[in-house]
Amino acid sequence: MSASDVVEEYIAQLSRWGRWGPDDELGAFNFTSAETVRAAVAEVRSGEVISLTLPYDQRGPQPGGFRSNPQLITTATGTDHVAGAQEQLPWGPAKGFGYADDVVVMPLQCGTQWDALSHIFHRGQMWNGYSAAEHSSAGAKRNGIERWCGRMVLRGVLLDTALLRGVAALEPGYAISVADLEAAVQAEGVDVRPGDALLVHTGHLEARRNRWGDYAGGPAPGLSLHTAPWLAEREIAAIATDTWGVEVRPNEVDRFQPLHTVALVHLGIAFGEMFDLSRLAAACRAEGRWSFLLVAEPLPITGAVGSPVAAIAVR
């Protein structure tokens, strides 16, 4: 069977277009509800809060070109204030008042982030069959990241594939299989429920931290294309990894990011990339408890195809 046949066969078998009606823009977040939020909150025991987000600064993983690291631009500073440059403010005399202000310039997907359902197209269409032409210079008319605001409060499950394989980090190019995912579920004694977020720890981010090299776009461990039926069967809402693109690179077939095509475009699953899972993995290993409350709201940037996120796990 050719690479194209494999991808098209998975799409034919698994596509959820129309499942929640012709106007749906939530995708797999239809599996979430007030009940799943209550179940997520019930995972909190110690109250420990762990950040899963990389710093947004010039020391991030982006090499430039396609995407760059964030640039902070100060427009008013404390040195302005102490130098007396703010004695006359736009609103009147300062009378001792001073302030700082700043601007950030950044691609929305340069660090820890979610892909929206408008991010990837397949044969001229995005999630639920909407035309790619629904995205223009004005942004996404359909499937923008803002559609998920208020939805990113989930029960999270960490599947520690690095621990499963007995390594600090999986080798670049290692394709995480259904057998690996099932083995992690069994080893951890955790259940995966509809509406969950799966966080897959490969160790790749720890191995490259501050020595990024080709981390962004280069060879990496990641999910196999052939995990798509498993992800569909489990009815998860979101999947996030500590790698640049969730799926294994180089890709297994002659298609760029084929799992994105199947699972994001046709299953409506949110993809989270460059999540910093190191502290969470250490905490889960120490306690032997692998589920938690995940709060990872995107910014409500109307029409955006992705968003940075201040993601936290609460245990």
C-alpha positions in Angstrom: 0.0 0.0 0.0 1.4 3.4 -0.9 1.9 6.2 1.6 -1.0 8.1 0.0 -3.2 5.1 0.4 -2.4 4.7 4.1 -3.2 8.3 4.9 -6.4 8.3 2.7 -7.5 5.0 4.2 -7.2 6.4 7.8 -9.1 9.4 6.7 -11.9 7.3 5.2 -12.1 5.1 8.3 -11.8 7.7 11.0 -13.0 11.2 9.8 -15.4 12.9 12.1 -16.5 15.6 9.7 -20.2 16.2 10.2 -20.4 14.1 13.4 -21.4 17.2 15.5 -23.2 19.0 12.7 -22.2 21.0 9.6 -21.3 24.1 11.7 -19.1 22.5 14.3 -15.8 24.3 15.1 -14.9 22.5 18.4 -13.8 19.2 17.0 -12.8 16.7 19.7 -13.6 19.2 22.4 -17.2 18.0 21.9 -16.0 15.1 24.2 -15.6 17.6 27.1 -18.4 18.7 29.4 -19.1 20.0 32.8 -18.7 16.4 34.0 -15.2 16.1 32.5 -14.2 19.3 34.1 -15.4 18.1 37.5 -13.5 14.9 37.0 -10.4 16.9 36.1 -10.7 19.0 39.3 -11.1 15.8 41.3 -7.5 14.8 40.3 -6.1 17.6 42.5 -4.8 16.2 45.8 -1.7 18.0 47.0 -2.3 21.4 45.3 1.1 21.3 43.6 1.2 23.6 40.6 3.7 22.8 37.8 4.3 25.1 34.8 4.6 23.3 31.5 5.5 26.4 29.4 8.9 27.4 28.0 10.0 31.0 28.7 9.1 33.3 25.8 12.4 35.0 25.2 15.3 35.2 22.8 16.8 32.0 24.2 14.0 29.8 22.9 14.1 27.0 20.4 13.5 28.8 17.1 16.5 29.2 14.8 14.9 32.1 12.8 13.7 32.1 9.2 10.4 30.2 9.3 9.8 31.3 12.9 11.8 33.4 15.3 11.9 33.6 19.1 9.9 36.4 20.8 11.3 39.9 20.9 10.5 42.1 23.9 10.5 45.8 23.0 10.3 48.3 25.8 8.4 51.5 25.1 8.8 53.2 28.5 11.4 52.2 31.1 12.4 52.7 34.7 15.5 54.4 33.5 13.3 56.9 31.7 11.6 57.6 35.1 14.7 58.0 37.2 16.3 60.2 34.5 13.3 62.6 34.7 12.1 61.9 31.2 8.6 61.1 32.5 8.0 64.4 34.4 5.4 65.4 31.9 3.0 62.5 30.9 0.5 62.5 28.1 -2.2 62.8 30.9 -0.6 65.7 32.8 2.3 66.3 35.2 3.8 63.1 36.7 4.1 64.4 40.3 6.4 61.5 41.1 4.4 58.9 39.1 6.5 56.7 36.8 5.7 53.7 34.6 7.1 51.0 32.3 5.5 49.6 29.2 6.4 47.1 26.6 5.5 45.3 23.4 6.2 41.7 22.3 6.7 40.6 18.7 6.5 36.9 18.1 5.1 34.2 15.9 2.1 32.7 17.8 3.6 29.2 17.5 7.2 29.9 18.4 7.1 28.2 21.9 4.7 26.2 24.0 1.5 26.4 22.0 -1.7 24.9 20.6 -2.4 24.3 16.9 -6.0 25.4 16.0 -8.2 23.5 13.6 -7.5 26.1 11.0 -3.8 25.5 11.0 -3.6 22.5 8.6 -5.4 21.9 5.3 -5.9 18.7 3.3 -6.9 18.9 -0.3 -8.2 22.4 0.1 -10.2 21.8 3.3 -9.8 22.1 7.0 -11.7 20.6 10.0 -15.3 19.7 9.3 -14.9 20.2 5.5 -14.6 24.0 5.6 -12.7 25.5 2.7 -9.1 26.6 3.2 -10.3 29.8 1.5 -12.1 30.5 4.9 -8.6 31.6 6.0 -7.4 34.9 4.5 -5.2 37.8 5.4 -7.9 38.7 7.9 -7.3 35.4 9.7 -9.5 32.3 10.1 -13.2 32.8 9.6 -13.7 29.3 10.7 -11.9 27.1 13.3 -9.9 30.0 14.8 -8.1 29.4 18.1 -10.7 31.5 19.9 -13.2 28.7 19.5 -11.4 26.8 22.2 -11.3 29.5 24.8 -13.0 28.2 27.9 -12.4 24.6 26.9 -8.8 24.0 27.9 -9.6 22.8 31.5 -9.1 19.1 31.2 -8.1 15.9 32.9 -4.5 15.4 31.9 -2.7 12.1 31.7 1.1 11.9 31.3 2.4 8.9 29.3 6.1 8.7 30.0 7.5 6.9 27.0 11.1 7.8 28.0 10.6 6.0 31.3 8.9 3.1 29.5 12.0 2.6 27.3 14.4 3.1 30.2 16.1 6.1 28.6 16.5 9.8 29.5 15.3 10.7 26.0 14.0 8.8 23.0 16.2 8.9 20.0 15.3 11.3 17.2 13.3 9.3 14.6 11.8 6.9 17.2 8.2 6.3 16.2 6.0 5.9 19.4 3.6 3.0 18.5 0.3 1.9 19.8 2.1 -0.8 21.7 4.2 1.9 23.4 1.1 3.9 24.4 -0.7 0.8 25.7 2.4 -0.3 27.6 2.7 3.1 29.3 -1.0 3.0 30.2 -0.5 -0.4 31.8 2.8 0.4 33.5 1.4 3.5 35.1 -2.0 2.0 36.0 -3.8 5.0 34.6 -7.0 5.1 32.6 -7.5 7.3 29.6 -11.0 8.7 29.3 -13.0 10.5 26.6 -12.3 14.2 26.8 -8.8 13.8 28.3 -5.6 15.5 27.2 -2.7 13.1 26.7 0.7 14.6 27.4 3.5 12.4 26.0 6.9 12.8 27.6 9.8 11.8 25.3 12.7 13.6 27.0 13.6 15.3 23.8 13.2 18.9 25.2 15.4 18.1 28.2 18.1 16.7 25.9 18.1 19.9 23.8 17.3 22.6 26.3 19.5 25.7 25.6 21.4 23.6 23.0 18.5 23.7 20.6 20.2 23.0 17.3 17.7 21.5 14.9 15.1 20.9 17.7 12.6 23.1 15.7 11.9 21.1 12.6 14.6 18.5 12.8 14.6 14.8 13.5 12.6 14.0 16.7 10.9 11.2 18.4 7.1 11.4 18.2 3.8 9.6 17.6 3.6 7.2 14.8 1.0 7.9 12.1 -0.4 4.5 13.0 -1.5 5.7 16.4 -4.4 7.6 14.7 -7.0 4.8 15.2 -6.0 4.5 18.9 -6.4 8.2 19.4 -9.8 8.1 17.7 -10.9 5.1 19.8 -9.9 6.8 23.0 -11.9 9.9 22.1 -9.2 12.2 23.6 -9.7 16.0 23.2 -6.0 17.0 22.9 -2.5 15.6 22.7 0.6 17.5 23.6 4.3 16.5 23.6 7.7 17.9 24.5 8.7 18.0 20.8 8.4 20.5 18.0 5.6 18.7 16.1 4.0 15.9 18.1 4.6 13.3 15.5 7.8 11.5 14.6 10.3 13.2 12.3 11.4 12.2 9.7 7.9 11.3 8.9 7.2 7.6 8.3 5.5 8.1 4.9 6.1 10.5 2.0 3.7 13.1 3.4 4.6 16.1 5.5 3.2 15.7 9.1 0.7 13.0 8.1 -0.6 12.6 11.6 -1.6 16.2 11.6 -3.6 15.6 8.5 -5.5 12.6 10.0 -5.8 13.5 13.6 -6.0 17.3 13.6 -7.8 17.9 10.3 -10.1 14.9 10.3 -10.4 13.9 14.0 -10.5 17.5 15.3 -7.9 16.7 18.0 -6.0 19.7 19.4 -2.2 19.4 19.0 0.0 21.0 21.7 3.7 21.4 20.9 6.9 22.2 22.8 5.3 21.6 26.2 7.9 21.5 28.9 7.1 18.2 30.7 10.3 17.7 32.6 9.1 18.8 36.1 5.8 17.1 35.6 7.4 13.8 34.7 9.7 14.0 37.8 6.7 14.7 40.0 4.6 11.9 38.5 7.5 9.4 38.8 8.2 10.3 42.4 4.6 9.8 43.4 3.5 7.1 40.9 0.5 9.2 40.0 0.1 10.2 36.4 -3.2 12.1 36.1 -3.8 15.7 37.0 -5.8 18.9 36.2 -4.5 20.6 33.1 -5.3 24.3 32.6 -3.9 25.5 29.3 -6.1 28.2 27.8 -5.1 29.8 24.5 -5.2 33.5 24.1 -8.5 34.6 22.5 -6.8 36.0 19.3 -9.7 36.1 16.9 -8.9 34.2 13.7 -5.5 32.9 14.8 -4.4 29.5 13.8 -2.4 28.9 17.0 -1.7 30.4 20.3 1.0 30.6 23.0 -0.2 29.2 26.3 0.7 29.5 29.9 0.0 25.8 30.7 -0.1 24.4 34.2 -0.6 21.0 35.7 -2.3 21.0 39.1 -1.7 17.9 41.2 
